[in-house]
Amino acid sequence: MKDLILSLSCNTVKIVPEPKEKSVMSQFPEEVVKKAFLRANCRCQCERDDHDHGTFTCFKQIIWENRGNKNERSGWEATYFVSPEKGGKLTVENCEVLCWSCYTKTVKSQ
């Protein structure tokens, strides 16, 4: 599969064919994941007040190539705002991009 390069305002993102780890996001179409990542502007979107960032948005910088990589500071993954079990759809609007730290805390609390 040929890689696709996207030019972003925050940096250049290399789109890779497969994430390093299977996750909830593997259920989303690749186009949805790309659009959600671009919407997040290469930053964690978490606004949960019970995470380490308090009542503010986490906003930690993330890198596309580090998707699913729990060992990298800029590692990230995404999850649903509303789970499919509760009627959530596979849309950009329902795709939340989180740094690895916020992602693991969110998944544990579900």
SERO-794622 format. One line per 3 residues: for each residue x, y, z of N, C-alpha, C, O. Coordinates in nm, 4 decimals, decimal comma. Layout:
<sites>
X/Y/Z/X/Y/Z/X/Y/Z/X/Y/Z ~ ...
</sites>
This chain:
<sites>
0,0848/-0,1182/0,0000/0,0000/0,0000/0,0000/0,0894/0,1246/0,0000/0,1858/0,1321/0,0762 ~ 0,0581/0,2187/-0,0828/0,1355/0,3409/-0,0944/0,0962/0,4382/0,0165/-0,0225/0,4611/0,0399 ~ 0,1969/0,4964/0,0858/0,1701/0,5937/0,1910/0,1231/0,7253/0,1315/0,1613/0,7603/0,0198
0,0421/0,7969/0,2040/-0,0110/0,9251/0,1627/0,0437/1,0320/0,2558/0,0417/1,0140/0,3775 ~ 0,0921/1,1416/0,2020/0,1458/1,2500/0,2838/0,0443/1,3636/0,2864/-0,0022/1,4089/0,1817 ~ 0,0103/1,4094/0,4068/-0,0790/1,5240/0,4236/0,0014/1,6394/0,4814/0,0835/1,6189/0,5709
-0,0207/1,7579/0,4324/0,0458/1,8755/0,4868/-0,0488/1,9435/0,5846/-0,1625/1,9756/0,5502 ~ -0,0013/1,9650/0,7060/-0,0811/2,0267/0,8112/-0,0156/2,1538/0,8595/0,1031/2,1768/0,8366 ~ -0,0943/2,2365/0,9269/-0,0364/2,3567/0,9833/0,0535/2,3244/1,1019/0,1480/2,3984/1,1291
0,0256/2,2141/1,1736/0,1055/2,1816/1,2913/0,2320/2,1032/1,2552/0,3314/2,1121/1,3273 ~ 0,2308/2,0281/1,1476/0,3475/1,9554/1,0970/0,3052/1,8734/0,9759/0,1903/1,8814/0,9325 ~ 0,3969/1,7949/0,9215/0,3631/1,7052/0,8119/0,3316/1,5697/0,8710/0,4055/1,5198/0,9559
0,2240/1,5107/0,8275/0,1796/1,3837/0,8816/0,1937/1,2768/0,7753/0,1455/1,2938/0,6633 ~ 0,2585/1,1682/0,8086/0,2687/1,0545/0,7182/0,1582/0,9570/0,7572/0,1545/0,9092/0,8705 ~ 0,0698/0,9280/0,6654/-0,0395/0,8353/0,6909/0,0145/0,6937/0,6684/0,0570/0,6600/0,5579
0,0126/0,6121/0,7722/0,0614/0,4749/0,7614/-0,0569/0,3800/0,7501/-0,1645/0,4101/0,8018 ~ -0,0397/0,2666/0,6840/-0,1519/0,1782/0,6575/-0,2157/0,1152/0,7818/-0,3379/0,1013/0,7852 ~ -0,1395/0,0770/0,8825/-0,1933/0,0076/0,9987/-0,1430/0,0699/1,1278/-0,0261/0,1077/1,1352
-0,2285/0,0822/1,2312/-0,1812/0,1256/1,3615/-0,0959/0,0166/1,4252/-0,1048/-0,0996/1,3854 ~ -0,0125/0,0525/1,5244/0,0742/-0,0432/1,5899/-0,0033/-0,1426/1,6755/0,0441/-0,2541/1,6975 ~ -0,1196/-0,1053/1,7234/-0,2001/-0,1891/1,8106/-0,3454/-0,1821/1,7683/-0,3932/-0,0750/1,7308
-0,4173/-0,2940/1,7733/-0,5611/-0,2918/1,7449/-0,6305/-0,2182/1,8576/-0,5893/-0,2287/1,9731 ~ -0,7349/-0,1442/1,8258/-0,8056/-0,0681/1,9271/-0,9467/-0,0394/1,8803/-0,9899/-0,0860/1,7748 ~ -1,0168/0,0375/1,9596/-1,1513/0,0814/1,9249/-1,1488/0,1541/1,7908/-1,2402/0,1378/1,7099
-1,0450/0,2341/1,7664/-1,0397/0,3150/1,6459/-1,0346/0,2318/1,5196/-1,0717/0,2805/1,4127 ~ -0,9896/0,1070/1,5287/-0,9826/0,0264/1,4074/-1,1219/0,0041/1,3484/-1,1335/-0,0403/1,2342 ~ -1,2275/0,0341/1,4242/-1,3631/0,0222/1,3741/-1,4042/0,1434/1,2907/-1,4969/0,1340/1,2103
-1,3372/0,2556/1,3085/-1,3668/0,3757/1,2315/-1,3029/0,3653/1,0934/-1,1922/0,3128/1,0812 ~ -1,3697/0,4140/0,9892/-1,3049/0,4215/0,8573/-1,1813/0,5123/0,8645/-1,1799/0,6087/0,9410 ~ -1,0787/0,4821/0,7859/-0,9540/0,5584/0,7904/-0,9768/0,7081/0,7652/-0,9126/0,7920/0,8283
-1,0675/0,7411/0,6738/-1,0959/0,8827/0,6457/-1,1482/0,9551/0,7697/-1,1150/1,0716/0,7915 ~ -1,2289/0,8879/0,8504/-1,2818/0,9470/0,9741/-1,1681/0,9755/1,0706/-1,1638/1,0822/1,1317 ~ -1,0755/0,8806/1,0848/-0,9613/0,8978/1,1746/-0,8756/1,0158/1,1294/-0,8352/1,0978/1,2118
-0,8474/1,0251/0,9989/-0,7668/1,1359/0,9461/-0,8323/1,2705/0,9762/-0,7664/1,3636/1,0227 ~ -0,9622/1,2799/0,9494/-1,0329/1,4062/0,9715/-1,0382/1,4425/1,1193/-1,0240/1,5597/1,1543 ~ -1,0582/1,3448/1,2058/-1,0610/1,3717/1,3498/-0,9244/1,4194/1,3984/-0,9157/1,5103/1,4810
-0,8178/1,3581/1,3470/-0,6819/1,3991/1,3846/-0,6538/1,5424/1,3397/-0,5967/1,6212/1,4151 ~ -0,6934/1,5757/1,2181/-0,6746/1,7117/1,1665/-0,7578/1,8123/1,2462/-0,7110/1,9221/1,2760 ~ -0,8808/1,7747/1,2805/-0,9668/1,8613/1,3608/-0,9028/1,8903/1,4970/-0,9143/2,0012/1,5493
-0,8356/1,7904/1,5536/-0,7714/1,8052/1,6837/-0,6428/1,8879/1,6751/-0,5854/1,9242/1,7777 ~ -0,5980/1,9175/1,5536/-0,4784/1,9990/1,5313/-0,3548/1,9405/1,6013/-0,2748/2,0134/1,6599 ~ -0,3410/1,8077/1,5939/-0,2257/1,7364/1,6514/-0,2162/1,7534/1,8029/-0,1064/1,7566/1,8586
-0,3302/1,7641/1,8688/-0,3346/1,7827/2,0146/-0,4410/1,6928/2,0768/-0,5414/1,6599/2,0135 ~ -0,4171/1,6538/2,2019/-0,5149/1,5759/2,2772/-0,6378/1,6623/2,3035/-0,6251/1,7786/2,3417 ~ -0,7560/1,6059/2,2833/-0,8817/1,6783/2,3002/-0,9460/1,6587/2,4374/-1,0536/1,7130/2,4623
-0,8837/1,5833/2,5262/-0,9469/1,5455/2,6526/-0,9803/1,6670/2,7389/-0,8963/1,7541/2,7616 ~ -1,1043/1,6707/2,7860/-1,1502/1,7773/2,8758/-1,2022/1,7209/3,0078/-1,2724/1,7906/3,0811 ~ -1,1690/1,5965/3,0388/-1,2177/1,5342/3,1619/-1,1458/1,5933/3,2827/-1,0228/1,5986/3,2851
-1,2207/1,6373/3,3819/-1,1589/1,7041/3,4970/-1,0983/1,6068/3,5977/-1,0316/1,6507/3,6914 ~ -1,1191/1,4764/3,5816/-1,0577/1,3796/3,6727/-0,9252/1,3247/3,6199/-0,8703/1,2307/3,6774 ~ -0,8731/1,3825/3,5107/-0,7409/1,3455/3,4597/-0,6384/1,4465/3,5120/-0,6753/1,5457/3,5748
-0,5113/1,4215/3,4865/-0,4026/1,5019/3,5442/-0,4001/1,6476/3,5012/-0,3275/1,7271/3,5609 ~ -0,4765/1,6851/3,4005/-0,4728/1,8225/3,3510/-0,5797/1,9107/3,4143/-0,5974/2,0251/3,3726 ~ -0,6498/1,8606/3,5124/-0,7495/1,9409/3,5834/-0,8710/1,9723/3,4982/-0,9183/1,8868/3,4233
-0,9216/2,0932/3,5089/-1,0443/2,1317/3,4383/-1,0175/2,1884/3,2993/-1,1107/2,2327/3,2321 ~ -0,8935/2,1878/3,2557/-0,8569/2,2404/3,1250/-0,8433/2,1273/3,0233/-0,8327/2,0106/3,0612 ~ -0,8435/2,1612/2,8955/-0,8162/2,0640/2,7898/-0,6706/2,0195/2,8028/-0,5823/2,1026/2,8242
-0,6450/1,8906/2,7901/-0,5091/1,8368/2,8020/-0,4155/1,9051/2,7026/-0,3125/1,9595/2,7424 ~ -0,4494/1,9029/2,5757/-0,3786/1,9727/2,4691/-0,2343/1,9250/2,4466/-0,1542/1,9966/2,3864 ~ -0,2012/1,8049/2,4945/-0,0666/1,7505/2,4715/-0,0485/1,7253/2,3220/-0,1397/1,6762/2,2555
0,0699/1,7593/2,2691/0,0963/1,7381/2,1275/0,1098/1,5893/2,0988/0,1725/1,5154/2,1747 ~ 0,0499/1,5466/1,9879/0,0559/1,4075/1,9452/0,1044/1,4023/1,8003/0,0917/1,4998/1,7262 ~ 0,1598/1,2881/1,7610/0,2149/1,2712/1,6266/0,1467/1,1524/1,5599/0,1349/1,0457/1,6202
0,1023/1,1701/1,4373/0,0269/1,0668/1,3652/0,0981/0,9314/1,3683/0,0351/0,8291/1,3952 ~ 0,2268/0,9300/1,3416/0,3022/0,8049/1,3358/0,3015/0,7302/1,4680/0,3282/0,6101/1,4703 ~ 0,2717/0,7979/1,5782/0,2736/0,7353/1,7100/0,1360/0,6866/1,7550/0,1150/0,6601/1,8733
0,0447/0,6752/1,6633/-0,0879/0,6233/1,6958/-0,0762/0,4801/1,7479/-0,0133/0,3953/1,6846 ~ -0,1365/0,4542/1,8624/-0,1323/0,3216/1,9230/-0,0023/0,2891/1,9921/0,0152/0,1765/2,0386 ~ 0,0902/0,3839/2,0007/0,2212/0,3597/2,0608/0,2231/0,4130/2,2039/0,2397/0,5329/2,2263
0,2062/0,3232/2,2995/0,2009/0,3638/2,4395/0,3375/0,4003/2,4968/0,3448/0,4553/2,6067 ~ 0,4442/0,3716/2,4259/0,5787/0,3989/2,4759/0,6326/0,5357/2,4368/0,7373/0,5770/2,4867 ~ 0,5640/0,6058/2,3498/0,6091/0,7378/2,3048/0,5307/0,8473/2,3754/0,4101/0,8341/2,3961
0,5982/0,9548/2,4124/0,5308/1,0683/2,4773/0,4209/1,1247/2,3885/0,3179/1,1700/2,4384 ~ 0,4416/1,1223/2,2579/0,3436/1,1762/2,1644/0,2501/1,0672/2,1110/0,1836/1,0868/2,0093 ~ 0,2450/0,9523/2,1796/0,1554/0,8443/2,1401/0,0099/0,8848/2,1632/-0,0193/0,9676/2,2494
-0,0797/0,8265/2,0865/-0,2205/0,8640/2,0975/-0,3104/0,7529/2,0467/-0,2656/0,6574/1,9832 ~ -0,4357/0,7678/2,0761/-0,5389/0,6802/2,0229/-0,6689/0,7583/2,0288/-0,6727/0,8699/2,0808 ~ -0,7711/0,7022/1,9778/-0,8990/0,7713/1,9778/-1,0086/0,6768/2,0241/-0,9946/0,5546/2,0206
-1,1155/0,7364/2,0666/-1,2285/0,6597/2,1158/-1,3567/0,7329/2,0793/-1,3531/0,8394/2,0176 ~ -1,4666/0,6768/2,1168/-1,5956/0,7376/2,0881/-1,6321/0,8403/2,1939/-1,6043/0,8200/2,3121 ~ -1,6943/0,9505/2,1531/-1,7600/1,0382/2,2494/-1,8817/0,9634/2,3054/-1,9054/0,9628/2,4262
-1,9581/0,9006/2,2153/-2,0743/0,8193/2,2521/-2,0519/0,6798/2,1951/-2,0376/0,6643/2,0738 ~ -2,0486/0,5785/2,2808/-2,0202/0,4420/2,2353/-2,1309/0,3895/2,1437/-2,2450/0,4350/2,1510 ~ -2,0964/0,2932/2,0573/-2,1968/0,2341/1,9689/-2,3116/0,1707/2,0479/-2,4260/0,1713/2,0024
-2,2814/0,1168/2,1647/-2,3849/0,0561/2,2484/-2,4898/0,1575/2,2929/-2,6039/0,1218/2,3223 ~ -2,4494/0,2849/2,2974/-2,5415/0,3920/2,3390/-2,5898/0,4741/2,2195/-2,6425/0,5840/2,2365 ~ -2,5718/0,4209/2,0993/-2,6217/0,4878/1,9795/-2,5197/0,5707/1,9050/-2,5557/0,6371/1,8078
-2,3926/0,5702/1,9464/-2,2880/0,6462/1,8787/-2,2606/0,5939/1,7388/-2,2685/0,4736/1,7139 ~ -2,2287/0,6837/1,6489/-2,2041/0,6496/1,5077/-2,0557/0,6565/1,4754/-1,9772/0,7131/1,5515 ~ -2,0179/0,5987/1,3627/-1,8791/0,6000/1,3150/-1,8534/0,7273/1,2358/-1,8228/0,7213/1,1167
-1,8655/0,8422/1,3010/-1,8509/0,9720/1,2347/-1,7357/1,0516/1,2952/-1,6888/1,0220/1,4051 ~ -1,6915/1,1525/1,2219/-1,5866/1,2418/1,2710/-1,6327/1,3099/1,4002/-1,5543/1,3264/1,4937 ~ -1,7583/1,3487/1,4045/-1,8117/1,4182/1,5222/-1,8111/1,3301/1,6465/-1,8117/1,3814/1,7584
-1,8100/1,1989/1,6283/-1,8120/1,1070/1,7421/-1,6741/1,0478/1,7722/-1,6624/0,9593/1,8569 ~ -1,5712/1,0949/1,7047/-1,4354/1,0420/1,7190/-1,3510/1,1393/1,8016/-1,3231/1,2509/1,7577 ~ -1,3107/1,0965/1,9211/-1,2309/1,1807/2,0116/-1,0853/1,1364/2,0077/-1,0560/1,0191/2,0305
-0,9945/1,2278/1,9794/-0,8511/1,2012/1,9710/-0,7883/1,2340/2,1071/-0,8019/1,3453/2,1578 ~ -0,7189/1,1344/2,1652/-0,6622/1,1493/2,2991/-0,5155/1,1077/2,3026/-0,4749/1,0153/2,2321 ~ -0,4358/1,1764/2,3852/-0,2991/1,1298/2,4091/-0,3097/0,9940/2,4786/-0,4158/0,9589/2,5304
-0,2013/0,9183/2,4799/-0,2079/0,7836/2,5345/-0,2475/0,7834/2,6829/-0,3227/0,6963/2,7266 ~ -0,1987/0,8782/2,7582/-0,2313/0,8860/2,9006/-0,3820/0,9048/2,9214/-0,4427/0,8327/3,0005 ~ -0,4412/0,9990/2,8526/-0,5858/1,0241/2,8654/-0,6663/0,9076/2,8093/-0,7712/0,8728/2,8634
-0,6183/0,8477/2,7022/-0,6887/0,7345/2,6418/-0,6986/0,6184/2,7402/-0,8065/0,5621/2,7590 ~ -0,5859/0,5819/2,8038/-0,5895/0,4677/2,8955/-0,6775/0,4964/3,0165/-0,7467/0,4063/3,0639 ~ -0,6768/0,6183/3,0675/-0,7632/0,6534/3,1805/-0,9111/0,6482/3,1395/-0,9960/0,6057/3,2179
-0,9407/0,6907/3,0191/-1,0779/0,6901/2,9689/-1,1285/0,5478/2,9502/-1,2410/0,5160/2,9885 ~ -1,0457/0,4627/2,8916/-1,0839/0,3235/2,8665/-1,1046/0,2497/2,9997/-1,1981/0,1706/3,0127 ~ -1,0188/0,2749/3,0973/-1,0325/0,2092/3,2288/-1,1606/0,2491/3,2995/-1,2188/0,1685/3,3721
-1,2054/0,3719/3,2796/-1,3236/0,4210/3,3493/-1,4549/0,3778/3,2834/-1,5621/0,3999/3,3399 ~ -1,4480/0,3170/3,1655/-1,5706/0,2766/3,0951/-1,6229/0,1438/3,1433/-1,7252/0,0962/3,0941
</sites>
